[in-house]
């Protein structure tokens, strides 16, 4: 598994339960591969501890998961 490519952060909404507001870096997004549908696969995950500087509670990174039956080295 390659190193994660982080493209943004998220903050838990103070007003709405279950809502995460995200900020994405457009330059990093443009470098990610696009699938056959024109989509970029991303994962949003909760941080163990909020970022001390930005107070971000979530991180956004490239979803590079490939099922075993679709891997080239399989």
Order of alpha helices (4+ residues) and beta strands (2+ residues): beta-beta-alpha-beta-beta
